[in-house]
Amino acid sequence: MSKVRLDLFNNDWYHPGAGILKRTLWYFTNVIFFKNGWVPFSGIRIRLLKLFGAKIGKGLVLKPCVNIKSPWLLEIGDHCWIGEEVWIDNLVRIKIANQVCISQGAMLLTGNHNYKDIGFGLLTGEIHLAESVWIGAKSIVCPGITCQEGSILTAGSVATQNMDSWSIYQGNPAIFKKKRILNE
């Protein structure tokens, strides 16, 4: 096989939705107030997210050590929980509906690279988490995925396909395991 020189990371087409000043200010705000555990209270971080353009509903619990790439591309509904060390890598929009739980160490990834492209081009896709979704600890939601109402991605699983409503998915890649039935 002949050697091919890759022209890595030519993503000139990508525009992050904010100017260099706003992105720089957010970088330092994220490091100081979000990625570390020095500020244990959600309220301060929620106000900062709103200041940078995030749309946040009421009752959000935002634990320490969360990493958020672009708050101006983030929408979170009412009464959601985002656990410690969650990484919201939102190169494009992420919409989180009401009553969603994103457990510790989970990753929401809206970007990847095209391994077939000599330029290793960036591929992006929005993530949508519908009402009552639970993203388990240390799990990954890949670009372009929609998790329908009430679906669960179990701990350590990787969602590479859309998840049906009131269904439980497990594994890497995550596959349907069973229907989610609530006790009343």
C-alpha positions in Angstrom: 0.0 0.0 0.0 1.4 3.4 -0.9 1.8 6.1 1.7 -0.7 8.9 1.5 -0.1 12.2 3.3 -3.2 13.2 5.1 -4.1 16.9 5.2 -5.5 16.7 8.7 -8.1 18.9 10.3 -9.0 21.2 7.4 -12.4 22.3 8.8 -12.5 25.8 7.5 -16.2 25.4 6.7 -17.1 25.0 10.4 -18.3 28.1 12.3 -18.9 27.6 16.0 -21.7 30.1 16.3 -19.7 32.7 18.2 -16.9 35.1 17.6 -13.3 34.6 18.9 -13.8 37.0 21.9 -16.9 35.1 23.1 -15.3 31.7 22.6 -12.2 32.9 24.5 -14.2 34.3 27.4 -16.2 31.1 27.6 -13.1 29.0 27.6 -11.8 30.7 30.8 -15.3 30.8 32.3 -15.7 27.0 31.6 -12.3 26.2 33.2 -12.9 28.4 36.3 -16.5 27.7 37.1 -17.5 24.5 35.4 -14.7 22.0 34.8 -13.4 22.1 38.4 -15.2 21.5 41.7 -14.4 24.9 43.3 -18.0 26.2 42.8 -20.4 23.6 44.2 -23.6 25.5 43.6 -25.7 25.1 40.4 -27.1 28.6 40.5 -23.9 30.5 39.6 -23.1 28.1 36.8 -26.7 28.3 35.5 -26.6 32.1 35.4 -23.3 32.0 33.5 -24.7 29.5 31.0 -27.6 31.9 30.4 -25.2 34.8 30.1 -23.4 33.0 27.3 -26.7 32.2 25.4 -27.9 28.8 26.8 -31.6 28.3 27.1 -32.2 26.8 30.5 -35.5 25.8 32.1 -36.3 25.8 35.8 -35.1 23.3 38.3 -31.8 22.3 36.6 -29.3 20.5 38.9 -25.8 21.0 37.4 -23.2 19.2 39.4 -19.5 20.3 39.5 -16.8 19.3 37.0 -19.1 19.5 33.9 -17.4 20.5 30.6 -19.5 22.4 28.1 -18.1 23.4 24.7 -20.6 25.9 23.4 -23.4 27.2 25.7 -24.9 29.3 22.9 -25.8 26.0 21.2 -27.4 24.4 24.3 -31.1 24.1 25.3 -32.1 22.4 28.5 -35.7 21.9 29.7 -37.2 21.9 33.2 -36.1 19.7 36.1 -33.1 18.1 34.5 -30.0 16.6 36.2 -26.5 16.8 34.8 -24.0 14.8 36.9 -20.4 15.2 37.7 -17.8 15.1 34.9 -20.4 15.1 32.1 -18.9 16.4 28.8 -21.3 18.2 26.5 -19.2 18.5 23.4 -21.7 20.5 21.4 -20.2 21.8 18.1 -23.8 22.0 16.9 -27.1 22.3 18.8 -28.0 19.9 21.7 -31.6 19.9 22.8 -32.4 18.4 26.2 -36.2 18.2 27.1 -37.8 18.2 30.5 -37.0 15.6 33.3 -33.8 14.3 31.7 -31.0 12.8 33.7 -27.5 12.7 32.4 -25.4 10.6 34.8 -21.8 11.0 35.9 -19.1 10.9 33.2 -21.5 10.7 30.3 -20.5 12.3 27.0 -22.8 14.0 24.4 -20.6 14.2 21.3 -21.9 16.2 18.3 -18.8 15.9 16.2 -16.6 13.2 14.7 -14.1 13.0 11.8 -14.5 11.4 8.3 -11.8 8.7 8.3 -12.2 8.3 4.5 -11.5 11.9 3.8 -7.9 12.9 3.1 -8.6 16.1 5.1 -10.1 14.1 8.0 -13.1 16.4 7.7 -15.4 17.2 10.6 -18.8 15.6 10.6 -21.4 17.0 12.9 -25.0 16.1 14.0 -27.4 17.6 16.5 -28.4 15.5 19.6 -32.0 15.5 20.9 -32.9 14.0 24.2 -36.7 13.9 24.6 -38.6 14.1 27.9 -37.8 11.6 30.6 -34.6 10.2 29.0 -31.9 8.8 31.2 -28.3 8.7 29.9 -26.4 6.3 32.2 -23.0 6.9 33.8 -20.0 6.8 31.5 -22.1 6.3 28.4 -21.7 8.1 25.1 -24.3 9.6 22.8 -22.8 10.0 19.3 -23.5 12.8 16.7 -26.9 13.0 15.2 -28.7 10.8 17.7 -32.2 11.3 19.0 -33.2 9.5 22.2 -37.0 9.4 22.2 -39.2 9.9 25.2 -38.5 7.8 28.2 -35.6 5.9 26.6 -32.6 4.7 28.7 -29.0 4.3 27.6 -27.4 2.1 30.3 -24.1 2.8 32.0 -21.1 2.4 29.8 -23.1 2.1 26.6 -22.6 3.9 23.3 -25.6 5.2 21.3 -24.8 5.0 17.6 -28.4 4.8 16.5 -31.6 6.6 17.5 -33.3 5.1 20.5 -37.1 4.3 20.5 -39.4 5.7 23.2 -39.7 3.9 26.5 -37.0 1.4 25.6 -33.7 0.4 27.2 -30.5 0.2 25.2 -27.2 -1.4 26.3 -23.8 -2.2 25.0 -21.3 -0.9 22.5 -22.9 -0.3 20.1 -26.0 0.0 22.2 -28.8 -2.3 21.1 -32.4 -2.6 22.3 -32.8 -4.8 25.4 -36.3 -4.4 26.5 -39.2 -2.0 27.0 -39.1 0.4 29.9 -42.1 -0.2 32.2 -42.8 2.2 35.0 -44.4 1.1 38.3 -47.3 3.2 39.4 
